[in-house]
């Protein structure tokens, strides 16, 4: 599916409409599924790439949040 295809012309308004009809807590699931569908509609091999990117981003976000909440004390000075 290309950005200038008629399939995308239908896909975008449908996803946009469903997005605003869903409760806020479920919207991320729709975007997740729609993005996977969009990438897989052109070439199914790209699901591996987007899955890898999703996992790496998720782990990085968890680590960033963990490091933000950990208080770091500077090491004692050695003389």
BELKAZI-V505321 format. One record per run of one state. SS is the DSSP state (hx for helix, st for strand, lp for the rest). FROM is the first residue (numbers start at 0). TO is the last residue. If there is no record, write none. Layout:
BEGIN
SS,FROM,TO ; SS,FROM,TO
END
This chain:
BEGIN
lp,0,4 ; hx,5,20 ; lp,21,22 ; hx,23,41 ; lp,42,44 ; hx,45,68 ; lp,69,78
END
